[in-house]
Structure formats: C-alpha cells, structure tokens
Amino acid sequence: MRNEKGQYTSPEDKQISPEMEELLGLYLTSLQQQKTRTKKSTIETRGREVRYWLAFCESNDIDPLAATTDDVKGYIQVNTHLADTTIGSYYRSVQSFYSIIENDAAEDRLRLVNGHPCKDRHTINLKEDYDIHEDKAEYKLQHDLAAQDIDGVREGSSDILALKPQQVESLFDNVPGKTPGSKLRNEVAVRLNWYTGCRSVELSRLDIDNIDWDECSIDVQSAKLNVKEHSGLIRRDVYFPEEFRFQLKRWCKRVRHSFSSAAEPNSGKILVTTHNAEMQGPQINDVVKTAAENAGVQRPLRPADPGPDDEIKEWFVTTHRIRRSAISHWVNDCESLGLHQVRRIAGHARIEQTMDYVEDDDDQIAEDYRRAMSSK
C-alpha cells in the first residue's frame, strides 16, 4: 500500500501472489509466441524485471491491467536510486509487458483497461523527464568531470572506459590496512584485480590449489557464463607477471594462515579475512575504492557533484573499472596479445563483449599505423 502521504512505495521483497504469477506466465508465453527470435537471456531478463513491476503494483494496490501513466512514473520514482542503465532496463521491461499484452489476440484475460500506459516518448521520456540516460552507462556520462581532474586520463576523450596503467599501479602503494598482514592482503587483492582482470566475485573464488607457480597462472571459474552454453569457457586461466610471483607466494605460503584464523595452510581461497576463509567481492571492491581515494584518483560518479549531506551511490574507481582498464591495456598496449587471446583471458563468450570494454587509444592507433606503413 502507499504511505500516509499517498506516495508510491517500493515492495520489501519481489514475491508476488499466485494471481500475479499467473499473469506473469501469460505474458512470457505471449512474448515467446509473438517474438519467436527473442534470446533466452532476454526472456529471462524480461521475466525477472516484469516480476519487479508486478510486485510494485501489488504493494501499491494497482491492477497491472488497469495501470496508468502516473503509476509507471511512480515506479520510476521509487527506483531512482539505481544506476541509469538499470532503470532503463526496468522501464523497457514494463514497456514490453504492455506492448505484448496490447498485441495479444489469443488470451482473453490479457486486456488493458486504460490502454498502453507508456507506449512511447510522448508519454514518458526517461532522458527529458528524469535525466536518465538509459542508453549510456554512468561512467560514460561523467567524462567532463573525470577527464579534467584525474591525471592520466586522455584529454578530450568522449567515452572514458579505462584508467592508465600508471594510475592503477599507484593504488598498490596506497591500499588500506591497519597491520602489515592486512596491507599485504589488500595489495595482493588489488594486484590480482589488475593482473588478471577478474571480476570481484571471481577474485573471491581464486584458490591456492589452482595456482600454477611455474606458468604464473590461476585457473578460475567464470562468474558470468552458463555452463551448458559455454562449457569450454566456464573455467579459464588468468595470468600474473613473474615479478609478482614472490609476493603472491609469500602471502599464500607464509602470511595468509597466520593472518586468518579460518585459513588452512597451503589450501583454500587466496583472499581471506581475519575470521573468514573467503574474502567476499564487495569487501575486495571496498579495498580498491579506498586505495583509489588514498592515491588521489577516486571521484564520485553519482551524484556527479555531491553536497555535504549527499550519499555517494557510485564511485569512479572500482574492481570493475580495474577489470575494464586491464582489458583495454591488453588490447591497446600489449602487441603480443591477440584480440581472441584477450577474450579468453577476460572470460567473454563473444569478441564483441571484449571490444565493448576497450578504450580506443587514438595515439596508439596513429603510431601503429605509421610503423606499419613505413615497414619494408
């Protein structure tokens, strides 16, 4: 139900009644019948996010089949704390729900009382009405703020995707930690983030038993890929420089089990806490964000210009930013690595995903072109 001021409220959970479950099922069936080429992943996303909409409707005593434009606007309002791309996806799912129902000719129960509440930009325009840029990730919208104030970011870049290697390396000497053990653990975590390009959840899964000390590689399980669809990529090797081997081995073999009461010597997860046998992804992300702040390369992304009482919801430097930066560095700066090799290391199913992570380096392109054209 709405609160005492009549404002829309967000449901405490995403559970819905059997009646809503039935409506969701009818929508998904009709979606697959009307759009036979829809990818399985898209259907899963629509099903999950339409469930969120139906939960919102139920918690605010709204009949989804009689929802109005104002109801959809209320849904947008209660989700404004989320990233623009997330809000955009949620809204597209609501649009899909009503477009599919509007065009359904087989199921009598799928009838809209008040018509399509958000058919096009004439009813709701996320960009103009809410300053929500659903077609661009937040880090791309803040280039005017970041490029001027963060050393090493290319001047005039329209899409800032990556930190330069020197910036990332400045984090190593600026990791937080009250004890030598915690500082070493945190430096190892940041270095592994940069050297391997792993996602934060993958970093938390890295296991001592999967380290090949001779090859300087670690076998890791993907955090994204479906084992049935990508059995050959569900596990992959990531790598680290030979000069990091001594520091990593020192942590794993000598310091780690004395630092953590929950760690077994020479086995288990590489990254641990003082009382847990696995350091979780959000904890690793916090270390990266703090190290960036200490190094002077951290900036808020959302809100872009926070006031003294504003809560910062998104930071410039995170584990995912470091991952993007590593992939961009491998493609732009490492001639010995081919694009398909980078795709394998990054754990991407398609080459297009890898290219989406890459910051174009115009200076490098020009240099490579001149070298290629002058070669005999």
C-alpha positions in Angstrom: 0.0 0.0 0.0 1.1 3.6 -0.5 2.4 5.5 2.5 0.4 8.0 4.6 1.3 10.8 2.1 -0.1 8.9 -0.8 3.3 8.3 -2.3 4.2 5.1 -4.1 6.4 2.7 -2.1 8.8 0.0 -3.1 8.0 -3.5 -2.1 10.1 -5.1 0.7 10.7 -8.1 -1.5 9.9 -9.3 -5.0 7.5 -12.0 -4.1 4.1 -11.9 -5.9 0.8 -13.6 -5.4 -0.4 -16.7 -7.4 -2.6 -14.4 -9.4 0.3 -12.2 -10.4 2.4 -15.3 -11.1 -0.3 -16.5 -13.5 -0.3 -13.1 -15.2 3.5 -13.2 -15.5 3.3 -16.6 -17.1 0.7 -15.5 -19.6 2.9 -12.5 -20.5 6.0 -14.7 -21.0 4.1 -17.2 -23.1 2.7 -14.5 -25.3 6.1 -12.9 -25.6 7.6 -16.1 -26.9 4.7 -16.6 -29.3 4.9 -13.0 -30.7 8.7 -12.7 -30.8 9.9 -16.1 -31.7 13.5 -15.0 -32.2 13.9 -13.5 -28.7 17.0 -14.7 -27.0 16.7 -16.9 -23.9 18.7 -14.3 -21.9 16.3 -11.6 -22.9 13.3 -13.6 -21.9 14.9 -14.3 -18.5 15.6 -10.6 -18.0 12.1 -9.6 -19.0 10.6 -12.2 -16.7 12.7 -11.1 -13.8 12.1 -7.4 -14.3 8.3 -7.7 -15.0 8.1 -9.6 -11.8 9.6 -6.5 -10.1 6.9 -4.3 -11.7 4.1 -6.7 -10.7 5.4 -6.7 -7.1 5.4 -2.9 -7.2 1.8 -3.0 -8.4 0.7 -5.4 -5.8 2.4 -3.5 -2.9 0.6 -0.2 -4.1 -2.8 -1.8 -4.7 -2.6 -1.3 -8.5 -4.2 -3.6 -11.0 -1.5 -4.1 -13.6 -4.0 -4.4 -16.4 -5.5 -1.0 -15.4 -2.3 0.8 -14.7 -1.9 4.4 -15.8 1.0 6.5 -16.9 1.2 8.0 -13.4 1.6 4.5 -12.0 4.5 3.8 -14.2 6.0 7.2 -13.3 5.7 6.3 -9.6 7.6 3.1 -10.4 10.4 5.0 -12.0 10.5 7.4 -9.0 11.0 4.7 -6.4 13.9 3.3 -8.4 15.8 6.5 -9.0 18.5 5.3 -6.5 19.6 2.7 -9.1 22.0 3.2 -12.0 20.6 4.8 -15.2 21.2 1.6 -17.2 19.3 -0.4 -14.6 16.3 2.0 -14.5 16.3 1.9 -18.3 16.2 -1.8 -18.4 13.4 -1.9 -15.8 11.4 0.6 -17.8 11.9 -1.3 -21.1 10.6 -4.4 -19.4 7.4 -2.6 -18.3 7.0 -1.3 -21.9 7.5 -4.9 -23.2 4.8 -6.1 -20.7 2.2 -3.7 -22.1 3.2 -4.0 -25.7 2.9 -7.8 -25.6 -0.5 -7.7 -23.8 -1.8 -5.0 -26.2 -0.9 -7.1 -29.2 -2.1 -10.4 -27.8 -5.0 -11.8 -29.7 -5.3 -15.3 -28.2 -5.7 -14.8 -24.4 -9.0 -13.2 -23.4 -7.7 -12.3 -19.9 -5.0 -10.1 -21.4 -6.9 -6.9 -21.9 -5.8 -3.4 -21.0 -8.4 -1.2 -19.3 -6.7 2.1 -19.8 -4.6 1.3 -22.8 -0.8 1.2 -23.0 0.5 3.5 -20.2 4.0 4.1 -21.6 3.9 3.3 -25.3 6.5 5.8 -26.5 8.3 9.0 -25.6 5.2 11.1 -25.8 4.0 9.5 -22.6 7.3 9.0 -20.7 10.8 10.2 -21.8 13.4 9.0 -19.4 16.1 11.4 -20.6 14.0 14.6 -20.8 11.6 13.9 -17.9 14.1 12.3 -15.4 17.6 13.0 -16.8 18.0 9.2 -17.0 20.3 8.2 -19.9 19.4 4.5 -20.2 21.4 4.0 -23.3 24.7 5.0 -21.7 26.5 3.6 -18.7 27.1 6.1 -15.8 30.8 6.2 -16.3 30.3 7.4 -19.9 28.2 10.3 -18.7 30.7 11.7 -16.4 33.7 12.2 -18.7 33.5 16.0 -18.3 34.1 15.7 -14.6 36.7 12.9 -14.6 38.9 13.9 -17.6 39.8 17.3 -16.1 40.7 16.2 -12.7 42.2 12.7 -12.9 45.8 12.6 -14.1 46.5 10.2 -16.9 43.0 10.1 -18.4 43.2 11.0 -22.1 42.3 14.7 -22.8 39.2 15.2 -24.8 38.0 11.6 -24.5 34.3 11.3 -25.1 34.0 7.9 -23.5 36.3 7.2 -20.5 36.4 3.5 -20.0 39.8 2.9 -18.6 42.5 4.1 -16.2 46.0 4.2 -17.5 48.4 1.6 -16.0 50.3 4.2 -14.0 47.1 5.2 -12.3 46.2 1.6 -11.4 49.8 1.0 -10.2 49.5 4.0 -7.9 46.9 2.0 -5.9 49.4 -0.6 -4.9 51.2 1.7 -2.5 48.0 3.2 -1.2 46.0 0.2 0.0 44.3 0.5 3.4 45.3 -1.7 6.3 46.0 -1.3 10.0 48.5 -4.2 10.1 51.3 -5.4 7.8 49.3 -8.5 7.2 46.1 -6.7 6.2 48.1 -4.3 3.9 49.8 -7.2 2.2 46.5 -9.0 1.7 44.9 -5.8 0.3 47.8 -5.1 -2.1 47.6 -8.7 -3.3 43.9 -8.3 -3.9 44.4 -5.0 -5.9 47.3 -6.5 -7.9 45.3 -9.6 -8.7 42.4 -7.4 -9.9 44.7 -5.6 -12.3 46.9 -8.5 -13.4 44.1 -11.0 -14.0 41.2 -8.7 -15.0 38.9 -10.8 -12.9 35.5 -9.7 -11.7 35.3 -9.2 -7.9 33.3 -12.4 -7.3 35.9 -14.3 -9.4 38.7 -12.8 -7.3 36.9 -14.1 -4.2 36.9 -17.6 -5.7 40.6 -17.7 -6.6 42.1 -20.8 -4.9 45.6 -21.6 -3.9 45.3 -25.1 -5.3 44.6 -23.6 -8.7 47.8 -21.6 -8.9 50.4 -22.9 -11.4 53.6 -21.3 -9.9 55.7 -22.2 -12.9 53.4 -20.8 -15.5 52.3 -17.9 -13.3 48.6 -18.7 -14.0 45.5 -19.4 -12.0 42.5 -21.5 -13.0 39.3 -19.6 -12.2 35.6 -20.3 -12.6 33.6 -17.8 -14.6 31.1 -15.7 -12.7 29.0 -15.0 -15.8 28.9 -17.8 -18.3 26.3 -20.6 -18.3 28.0 -24.0 -18.1 25.5 -25.5 -20.5 26.1 -22.9 -23.2 29.8 -22.3 -22.7 31.3 -25.4 -21.2 34.7 -24.6 -22.7 34.8 -21.2 -21.1 33.3 -21.9 -17.7 36.8 -22.3 -16.4 39.7 -20.3 -17.8 43.3 -19.5 -17.0 44.3 -16.0 -15.9 47.8 -14.8 -15.5 50.1 -12.7 -13.4 53.7 -11.3 -14.0 56.7 -13.3 -12.9 57.8 -10.4 -10.7 54.6 -10.8 -8.7 55.2 -14.5 -8.0 57.4 -13.9 -4.9 54.9 -11.6 -3.3 52.0 -13.8 -4.0 53.8 -16.9 -2.8 54.9 -15.1 0.4 51.3 -14.2 1.1 49.9 -17.7 0.3 52.6 -19.8 1.9 53.8 -17.7 4.9 51.4 -14.9 5.9 47.9 -15.9 5.0 47.2 -18.7 7.5 48.7 -16.7 10.4 46.7 -13.6 9.3 43.4 -15.5 9.3 42.1 -17.9 12.0 39.8 -19.5 9.4 42.5 -20.2 6.8 44.2 -23.6 6.3 47.9 -23.5 5.4 48.6 -24.0 1.7 45.0 -24.6 0.7 41.7 -22.7 0.3 40.9 -19.3 -1.1 43.8 -16.9 -1.8 42.0 -13.9 -0.3 40.7 -14.3 3.2 39.7 -12.1 6.2 40.9 -12.4 9.7 37.9 -14.6 10.6 36.6 -15.9 7.3 38.0 -18.4 4.8 36.9 -16.3 1.9 37.0 -12.5 1.3 33.8 -11.5 -0.5 33.6 -9.5 -3.7 32.1 -6.4 -2.0 34.9 -6.4 0.5 37.5 -6.5 -2.3 35.7 -3.7 -4.0 35.8 -1.6 -0.9 39.6 -2.1 -0.7 40.0 -0.9 -4.3 37.8 2.1 -3.8 39.7 3.1 -0.6 43.1 2.6 -2.3 42.0 4.9 -5.2 40.9 7.5 -2.7 44.2 7.3 -0.9 46.0 7.6 -4.2 44.1 10.6 -5.3 42.4 9.1 -8.3 39.0 8.5 -6.9 36.0 10.6 -7.8 32.2 10.3 -7.2 30.2 9.5 -10.3 26.7 9.6 -8.9 25.8 12.2 -7.8 28.3 14.0 -10.0 28.6 17.0 -7.7 27.6 15.8 -4.2 26.7 18.1 -1.4 27.9 17.6 2.1 24.8 15.6 3.0 24.5 13.6 -0.2 25.2 9.9 -0.2 27.6 8.9 -3.0 26.0 6.0 -4.8 28.6 5.3 -7.4 32.4 5.8 -7.5 34.8 6.2 -10.5 37.3 3.5 -9.5 36.0 0.1 -8.6 37.1 -3.5 -9.2 35.0 -3.4 -12.4 36.8 -0.3 -13.5 40.1 -2.0 -12.9 38.9 -5.0 -14.9 37.9 -2.7 -17.8 41.3 -1.0 -17.6 43.2 -4.3 -17.7 41.3 -5.4 -20.8 41.8 -2.1 -22.5 45.5 -2.2 -21.7 45.9 -5.7 -23.1 44.2 -4.8 -26.4 45.8 -1.3 -26.9 49.3 -1.7 -25.4 50.3 -5.4 -25.5 51.2 -6.3 -29.0 52.0 -9.9 -28.1 48.3 -10.5 -27.1 45.8 -11.0 -29.9 42.2 -10.0 -29.5 40.9 -13.6 -29.3 43.5 -14.3 -26.5 42.3 -11.3 -24.6 38.7 -12.5 -25.0 39.7 -15.9 -23.4 41.5 -14.2 -20.5 38.6 -11.9 -19.9 36.1 -14.7 -19.9 33.9 -13.3 -22.6 31.7 -15.5 -24.8 31.9 -13.2 -27.8 34.6 -10.9 -29.2 32.0 -8.1 -29.3 31.9 -8.1 -25.5 35.7 -7.7 -25.3 35.6 -4.7 -27.7 32.8 -3.1 -25.6 35.4 -3.0 -22.7 38.2 -1.3 -24.7 39.0 2.3 -24.6 40.1 3.4 -28.1 43.7 4.8 -27.9 43.9 7.2 -30.9 47.6 8.0 -30.2 48.5 4.3 -30.2 46.5 3.8 -33.4 48.4 6.6 -35.2 51.8 5.2 -34.0 51.0 1.7 -35.1 49.7 2.9 -38.5 52.9 4.9 -39.2 55.1 2.0 -38.1 53.1 -0.4 -40.4 53.2 1.9 -43.4 56.9 2.6 -43.1 58.0 -1.1 -42.6 59.7 -2.7 -45.6 
